[in-house]
């Protein structure tokens, strides 16, 4: 973690990423025609705000419990190409974009955990990595159910 000079800098970096993710999902929600698609992306925005709140709490001295278990990875995101974001994108394309973002968020928190020498902070990053993995799993299951099973 040589890029960061302090724990606060690491947490501020992670908080900024969560704010960006929230803004992205809110923008995606605004672009969706179907109410259920809009709701799905608004839900992800709320979850990213929840991550920000957790990181803010850690900054104030609280700790997050370590991740209870590893989330299954269907690896669908490894085989799909994220479409360019556009107002008329399909639900399938929106899911691919979201899957790729959640995969990157998972990798970010995993890398932060791997490079952190503070056990409590490492647990926090591992827990957040698993939360991002849950989001990715939900998106992959949704993609599998709604896109891959279409005839």
N, C-alpha and C positions, 0 to 999 in steps of 0.2 A: 504494500500500500504506500509505496514511496511517493506517489502523486499527491498524497494528502499529508498535511502537516499536523493534523489533530483528528481526534475522534469526531469532534463537531464538524469538521470539514467533510468527513466521510458521510456523516448523517445528513448534512446539508445537501450533499450531492444526491444521496438517495431520495431525500424529500423532493428535490427538484425533479427527479425522474418520475416520481409518483404524480406530481402536479402536471407534468407533461402528458403522462398517460391518461389522467383524468380529462384533461382538455381534449386530447385526441378522441377519446370515447364519446365525449359530449358532441364533438363535431361530427363524428360518425352517426350518432343518434339523430342529429338534425338532418342528415342526408337520407335517412331511411324513409321510404314511403309507407311501409307497413307498420302499424302501431306495435306489433309484437317484436319487430326488429328494433324499432326505436327503444322499446322497453329493455331489451337485452343489452344494448349498448349503454343505456343510462345506468343499468345495474352494474356494469363493469366500471363505469365512472365512479359510482358510489364505493365500490370495493377498493378502487385505487385511492380514493380519499381516506378510506379506512386504514390503508397501509401508511399513508402520510401521517394520520393521527397516531398510529403506533410508533412510527419513527420519532415524532415530536415528543411522545411520552418517554421514549428511551433517552432522548436528549435531555429530558428533565429528571433523569435518574431511575426511571422504571425499567424493568426487564421484561422481555418476552419469553415465554416458555419455549423450550426447544420443540422442534417439529415432532409430532407424535409418531408419524410414519412417513415413508416415502410414497409419493403419489405415482401411480402408474403412468407411464409415458406410452401413448399409442404410436408416437412418432409420425403421425400423419403430416405434421408440419414440416418434417424433413423431406417430404416428397411433393409438396405443393409450392407453387410460386405465387408470392403475394402480388395481387393485381394493383395497378395504380389506383389511388383513391380518386373517386369521381362521384359527382352527384347522382349519377344513374347506375352506379355499380350494383351488381346482383348481390343477393344475400350470400351466395357462395364466395364471391370475391371479398365481401366484407369479412367473412369468417377467416379467409386465408390471411388477410392483412392482420386481423386481430391475433390469429395463432402465431404469426411470426413475431409480433410485438411481445406477446406473453413469453415466447421462447427466449427472446432477448432479455426480458426482465428476469426470467429464471436464471439465465447464464450470468447476468450482472450480479445478482445476489449470491450465487454460488461462488463466483470469483471473489467477491468481497469477503465472504465467509472463509474461503481458502487462504486469503492473504491477511486475515485479521489475527492478531496475537492476543486479543482480549476475549477470554472465553464467553462472557455474557453477550458481548457484541457479536461474536461468531454465532452463538445460538440464535440471536435476533435475525441475522442475515439468513441463516439456514431455515428458520421458520418462515421468513418472507419468501424465500426461494420456493418453498413447498406451497405457499399460497398462490404464487404465480403459476406453479405447476398445476394446481387445481383449476385455475382459470383456463390454462391451455388444454387440460383434459376435457373440461366442459365444452370448449370450442371444438376439439377434435371429435368428441362424441356427437355434437350437434352436426358437424360436417359429415360425419359418417352416416348419421340418421337421415339428414335432409338432402345431402348432395350425392353421396356415393351410392345411395340406394334408389336414386331416381332412374326411371326407365327411359 
